Amino acid sequence: MKLSDVSKAWTLQEIAQLAKHRLPQTIWDYLVGGSETETTVIRNRRALETWAFRPRVCRDVSTVSVSGRFLGHDLRLPVVLPPIGSIQVFDPDGAATVARAAETFGSLQFVSSVARPDLDVVAAASSAPKVYQLYLVGDEAWMNDQIHRAIDAGYAGFCLTVDTQVPSRRERDLLKRWLIPSGSATIDFSHQARITWDLVARVKEAHDIPLILKGIATPEDAKLACDHGVDVIYVSNHGGRQLDCQVGTLETLPDIVAAVAGRSTVAFDGGVLRGTDVIKALILGADVVGAGRLYCLGLAAGGAAGVVRVLEILEQEIKTSLALLGVSSLADLDRSYLARDRPTGGGGGEDVLRRAFSHWGLERSTL
């Protein structure tokens, strides 16, 4: 098998290695890196590793159901494609390519306001459900206009990212004096820094579209979001790319779910690179799981076909793990299937990929 044929990949590791082979070092570092010491990147992965499975046996798992639902849309998996700023550096058609992959597989796409092409072009690219994610780089009137455009284009939800008050210090990029080619690294964040709960309340009151807050990291803020009528609490620390030295997102998830107490849907991301990661997040209370870096690896490796293949392999991993857990449906999962354990060691950036893909060093001769 020639590895460049991404549709024939058998493992997620093959796809990740192909992406590394194809990307310039600057863009590879942009994909895998985080802010400053990358401690948050490491903790996201370690948080996933601190939970171990407790399988049950002698149960009928001849058929296994792994479908999900989000914002009223049926999904082939309870896995969504999170917003990726400047996604066009991984594929010439950027978010439009992701839209086509989402339709092919049966997923939901978040479209970043700093992604290209424009939201209307992405909306027309496929019939897959989409959420528009906004960085507030204009005043409130500008924001309202963007939300109206998203509603008119048929987006299923509006997402306000709240953990990006200022640009972070991503030292992999700074050391090389590298700016994202799209210019998004130079965007004026002065309006983003002024986001308050009052603004959240005004958005909720003014617009008839489900409201998602992405970047919730504490139960205190999750409760405030619910109090303000937010429809989806998106638990995330931006993949370790904003505030360094944060708690891993899976560590925060159970307390946030308890604070939400069923008042809102809970989305989750942070370090998700395997099917077992998805299962752990669902057990701990997430309704849907995002896998941003993972699908970007597929996009870089093979465009829409690469994204679809990532999701297909992820589906296989989830089905296999559920069967070995003694579970025939995601709906049957509960905390009895998890126990605490100690994580293994390792570093950030590419080391995180090595932690998820333990055979990383076994490069294929056909690469």
C-alpha positions in Angstrom: 0.0 0.0 0.0 1.4 3.4 -1.0 0.9 5.7 2.0 0.1 8.7 -0.2 -3.3 7.0 -1.0 -4.9 8.2 2.2 -8.2 6.4 1.6 -6.3 3.1 2.1 -4.8 4.0 5.5 -5.6 1.4 8.2 -4.5 3.5 11.2 -4.7 7.1 12.3 -1.0 7.1 12.8 -0.4 6.6 9.0 -2.5 9.6 8.3 -0.6 11.7 10.9 2.7 10.6 9.4 1.6 11.5 5.9 0.4 14.9 7.1 3.8 15.6 8.6 5.5 14.5 5.4 3.4 16.8 3.3 3.4 19.9 5.5 6.2 22.5 5.7 7.8 22.6 9.2 6.3 26.0 10.0 2.7 24.8 9.3 3.3 21.5 11.0 4.4 23.3 14.2 1.4 25.6 13.9 -0.8 22.4 13.8 0.7 20.4 16.7 2.0 23.2 18.9 0.6 25.2 21.8 1.4 28.3 23.8 4.6 29.0 25.7 5.7 25.8 27.5 2.9 23.7 25.9 2.0 22.5 29.4 -1.7 22.7 28.6 -1.2 20.6 25.5 0.5 18.0 27.7 -2.1 18.1 30.4 -4.9 17.7 27.9 -3.4 14.4 26.9 -2.5 13.3 30.4 -6.1 14.0 31.5 -7.3 11.5 29.0 -4.8 9.0 30.1 -5.7 9.2 33.8 -8.9 7.3 33.1 -8.8 3.6 32.5 -11.5 1.2 31.3 -13.3 -1.4 33.4 -14.7 -3.9 30.7 -17.6 -6.2 31.3 -17.9 -9.6 29.6 -20.5 -12.2 28.4 -22.8 -9.6 26.9 -24.2 -9.6 23.4 -22.2 -7.1 21.3 -22.9 -8.6 17.9 -24.2 -5.2 16.8 -22.8 -1.9 18.2 -24.6 1.5 17.8 -22.4 4.6 17.7 -24.6 7.3 16.3 -25.1 10.7 17.9 -27.3 13.8 17.8 -26.4 17.5 18.1 -28.5 20.7 17.6 -31.3 18.6 16.3 -29.2 16.8 13.7 -28.5 13.1 13.5 -24.7 12.3 13.3 -23.0 9.1 12.3 -20.8 9.6 15.3 -21.1 12.0 18.3 -18.0 13.6 17.0 -17.9 17.1 15.5 -15.3 19.0 13.5 -14.3 22.0 15.7 -13.5 25.5 14.3 -9.9 25.8 13.0 -8.6 29.3 12.3 -6.7 29.6 9.0 -7.6 26.1 8.0 -6.8 27.1 4.4 -3.1 26.6 5.2 -3.8 22.9 5.3 -5.9 22.7 2.1 -6.4 25.2 -0.7 -10.2 25.1 -0.4 -10.0 25.2 3.4 -13.4 25.1 5.2 -15.2 24.2 1.9 -13.2 21.0 1.7 -14.1 20.2 5.3 -17.8 20.9 4.5 -17.7 18.3 1.7 -16.0 15.8 4.0 -18.6 16.4 6.7 -21.4 15.7 4.2 -19.8 12.5 2.9 -19.3 11.0 6.4 -22.3 12.5 8.2 -20.8 14.9 10.6 -21.2 18.5 11.8 -18.7 21.3 11.0 -17.9 24.4 13.0 -16.8 27.1 10.6 -14.3 29.7 12.0 -14.8 33.3 11.1 -11.0 33.5 10.3 -11.3 30.4 8.0 -11.6 30.7 4.2 -13.6 30.8 2.1 -16.3 33.0 3.4 -19.2 31.6 5.4 -21.7 31.8 2.5 -19.3 29.8 0.2 -18.9 27.2 2.9 -22.6 27.0 3.4 -23.1 26.3 -0.3 -20.3 23.7 -0.4 -22.4 20.9 1.2 -25.7 20.1 2.9 -23.9 19.1 6.1 -25.1 20.9 9.3 -22.8 23.8 10.3 -22.1 26.1 13.2 -20.6 29.5 12.6 -17.9 30.4 15.1 -17.0 34.1 15.5 -14.0 36.0 16.7 -15.3 39.4 17.7 -13.1 41.6 15.5 -15.7 44.3 15.0 -18.2 46.2 17.1 -21.6 44.8 18.2 -23.3 46.0 15.1 -20.8 44.1 13.0 -21.3 41.0 15.1 -25.1 41.2 14.7 -24.7 41.5 11.0 -22.4 38.4 10.9 -25.0 36.4 12.9 -27.8 37.4 10.6 -25.6 36.3 7.6 -25.1 32.9 9.3 -28.8 32.5 10.0 -29.7 33.4 6.4 -27.1 30.9 5.1 -28.8 28.1 7.1 -26.2 27.6 9.9 -27.5 25.4 12.7 -25.9 27.4 15.5 -23.8 30.4 16.4 -20.6 29.9 18.5 -18.8 32.7 20.3 -15.3 31.8 21.4 -14.6 33.3 24.8 -11.1 32.1 25.7 -9.3 34.2 23.2 -9.4 37.6 24.8 -5.9 38.4 23.4 -3.6 36.5 21.0 -1.5 33.9 22.8 2.3 33.5 22.7 2.8 30.4 20.5 6.6 30.2 20.8 7.1 27.6 18.0 5.8 30.4 15.6 7.5 33.3 17.4 10.9 31.7 17.4 10.7 31.3 13.6 9.2 34.8 13.2 6.4 33.1 11.3 3.0 34.7 10.8 0.0 32.7 9.4 -0.2 33.4 5.7 -3.8 34.5 5.9 -2.9 37.3 8.1 -5.2 36.2 10.9 -2.4 36.5 13.4 -2.5 40.3 13.0 -6.3 40.7 13.5 -7.4 43.4 16.0 -8.6 41.6 19.1 -9.6 44.8 21.0 -13.3 43.9 20.6 -12.7 40.3 21.6 -11.2 41.5 24.8 -14.4 43.3 25.7 -16.7 40.3 25.6 -18.8 40.2 28.8 -21.8 38.3 30.2 -23.9 41.3 29.3 -22.9 40.8 25.6 -23.8 37.1 25.9 -27.2 38.1 27.2 -27.8 40.5 24.4 -26.8 37.9 21.8 -29.2 35.4 23.3 -32.0 37.8 23.4 -31.6 39.3 19.9 -31.1 36.2 17.8 -33.2 33.1 17.1 -30.3 30.6 16.8 -28.8 28.2 19.3 -26.0 29.9 21.1 -22.7 28.1 21.9 -20.0 29.4 24.2 -16.6 27.8 23.3 -13.8 28.0 25.9 -15.6 27.2 29.1 -13.1 25.8 31.6 -14.7 26.0 35.0 -18.0 25.0 36.6 -18.4 28.6 37.8 -18.5 29.9 34.2 -20.6 26.9 33.1 -23.2 27.9 35.6 -23.1 31.5 34.5 -23.5 30.4 30.9 -26.6 28.4 31.8 -28.0 31.3 33.8 -27.7 33.4 30.6 -29.6 30.9 28.5 -26.6 29.5 26.6 -27.7 26.4 24.6 -24.3 24.6 24.4 -21.5 24.8 26.9 -18.4 24.0 24.9 -15.7 22.8 27.4 -12.3 23.6 25.8 -9.0 25.3 26.5 -8.3 25.9 22.8 -6.3 22.7 22.5 -3.6 24.2 24.7 -3.1 27.1 22.3 -4.2 30.0 24.5 -3.5 30.1 28.2 -0.6 27.9 29.2 -0.5 25.8 32.4 -4.2 25.1 32.4 -5.9 22.1 33.8 -6.6 19.4 31.2 -10.1 19.6 29.8 -11.1 16.1 30.8 -10.2 16.9 34.4 -12.6 19.8 34.4 -15.4 18.0 32.5 -17.2 16.1 35.3 -17.5 19.2 37.5 -18.7 21.3 34.6 -21.3 18.6 33.8 -22.5 18.7 37.4 -22.8 22.5 37.3 -24.7 22.4 34.1 -27.1 19.8 35.6 -28.9 19.1 32.3 -29.7 22.7 31.6 -27.5 22.9 28.4 -25.9 20.5 26.0 -22.2 19.9 26.7 -19.6 19.7 24.0 -16.0 18.8 24.7 -12.6 18.9 23.1 -8.9 18.8 24.2 -6.3 16.3 23.2 -8.7 13.9 21.4 -6.8 11.7 19.1 -8.3 8.2 19.5 -11.7 6.5 19.7 -11.0 5.6 23.3 -10.7 9.4 24.0 -14.2 10.0 22.6 -15.6 7.2 24.7 -14.1 8.5 27.9 -15.4 12.0 27.3 -18.9 10.7 26.6 -18.9 8.6 29.8 -17.9 11.7 31.8 -20.8 13.7 30.5 -20.1 15.2 27.1 -22.9 15.0 24.6 -20.6 15.5 21.7 -16.8 15.5 21.2 -14.6 17.6 19.0 -11.4 16.4 17.5 -9.7 19.4 15.9 -6.1 18.5 15.4 -7.1 15.0 14.4 -9.3 16.0 11.5 -6.7 18.6 10.5 -4.2 15.8 10.2 -6.5 14.1 7.8 -7.1 17.3 5.8 -3.4 17.9 5.5 -2.8 14.3 4.5 -5.4 14.0 1.8 -8.0 16.8 1.7 -11.7 15.7 2.0 -10.8 12.1 1.6 -8.3 12.4 4.4 -10.9 13.9 6.8 -13.4 11.2 5.8 -10.8 8.4 6.4 -10.0 9.9 9.8 -13.6 9.7 10.8 -14.0 6.2 9.4 -11.0 4.9 11.4 -12.3 6.7 14.5 -15.6 5.0 14.1 -13.9 1.6 13.8 -11.9 2.3 17.0 -15.0 3.4 18.9 -17.0 0.3 17.7 -14.2 -2.0 18.6 -13.7 -0.5 22.1 -17.4 -0.6 22.9 -17.6 -4.2 22.0 -14.6 -5.0 24.1 -16.1 -3.0 27.0 -19.2 -5.2 26.7 -21.4 -2.4 25.5 -23.7 -2.5 22.4 -24.6 1.2 22.4 -23.1 4.5 23.5 -26.3 5.2 25.4 -25.4 2.2 27.7 -22.2 3.8 28.9 -21.9 5.0 32.5 -19.2 5.8 35.1 -18.9 2.1 36.1 -16.8 1.6 33.0 -14.1 4.0 34.1 -11.5 4.0 36.9 -8.7 6.4 37.8 -5.1 5.4 36.9 -1.8 7.0 36.4 -0.8 8.6 33.1 2.5 7.8 31.3 5.2 10.4 30.7 6.0 12.5 27.7 6.2 16.0 26.3 4.2 18.4 24.2 3.8 19.1 20.5 4.8 16.1 18.5 5.4 14.1 21.7 1.6 14.2 22.3 1.2 12.5 18.9 3.7 9.9 20.0 1.7 9.3 23.1 -1.5 8.7 21.1 0.3 6.9 18.3 2.7 4.7 20.1 4.3 3.3 17.0 5.2 6.8 15.7 8.8 5.8 15.0 7.9 3.0 12.6 8.0 5.1 9.4 6.7 3.2 6.4 9.2 2.7 3.6 6.7 3.9 1.1 6.3 7.3 2.6 
